[in-house]
Amino acid sequence: MIIKILGTWCPKCKLLQRTVEEAVKELELKCKIIKVDNMEKIMQYDIIAMPGLVIDEKVVITGRIPDKDEMNNILTNRK
């Protein structure tokens, strides 16, 4: 699984990264987490608001931070 966090590394972007990392650790997933801050690359995903969460090249969330349960659910259903 490849997880991309799209953003400019504002507080919301950093919180999304922390939420993802905690969920990955808790679920003991083997995946690669990539931070994407290049606006040209971010625009390729056609998101309207940041941060964005992309899993295996599919946009999953934009413009908000999921809570722990939602993040765990998203990652569990992607195994």
C-alpha positions in Angstrom: 0.0 0.0 0.0 1.3 3.4 -0.9 -0.2 6.4 1.1 0.4 9.9 -0.1 -0.4 12.9 2.0 -0.9 16.0 -0.2 -0.3 19.4 1.4 1.7 22.5 2.1 2.6 21.3 5.7 0.3 23.6 7.5 -1.0 22.4 10.9 -3.9 20.5 9.2 -1.4 18.7 6.9 0.8 17.8 9.8 -2.2 16.5 11.8 -3.2 14.3 8.9 0.3 12.9 8.7 0.3 12.1 12.4 -3.1 10.5 12.2 -2.1 8.3 9.3 1.2 7.3 10.9 -0.6 6.4 14.2 -3.2 4.3 12.4 -0.5 2.5 10.3 1.4 1.7 13.5 -1.7 0.6 15.4 -2.8 -1.6 12.6 0.7 -2.9 12.0 0.5 -2.2 8.3 3.4 -2.4 5.9 3.1 0.6 3.6 5.0 3.5 2.3 4.0 7.0 3.4 5.0 9.8 1.0 4.6 13.5 1.7 3.7 15.5 -1.5 4.2 19.2 -1.3 4.9 20.0 -4.9 1.8 22.0 -6.2 2.1 20.6 -9.7 2.0 17.1 -8.4 -0.8 17.9 -6.1 -2.9 19.4 -8.9 -2.6 16.1 -10.8 -5.0 14.6 -8.2 -7.6 17.3 -8.9 -8.4 18.0 -5.3 -10.1 21.2 -4.2 -8.9 21.5 -0.6 -5.9 20.4 1.3 -4.8 18.3 2.9 -5.4 15.4 0.7 -5.1 11.7 1.3 -4.3 9.3 -1.5 -4.1 5.6 -1.1 -2.8 3.5 -4.0 -3.4 6.4 -6.4 -7.1 6.9 -5.3 -8.1 10.2 -3.6 -9.7 9.1 -0.3 -10.1 12.4 1.6 -9.7 16.1 0.9 -9.9 19.2 3.0 -10.4 17.5 6.4 -8.8 15.3 9.0 -10.5 12.0 9.7 -10.8 10.9 13.4 -8.9 7.8 14.6 -11.8 5.4 14.0 -12.4 6.6 10.4 -8.7 6.5 9.6 -8.4 2.9 10.9 -11.5 1.9 8.9 -10.2 3.5 5.7 -6.9 1.6 6.1 -8.4 -1.7 7.1 -10.6 -1.7 4.1 -7.6 -1.2 1.8 -5.5 -4.1 3.0 
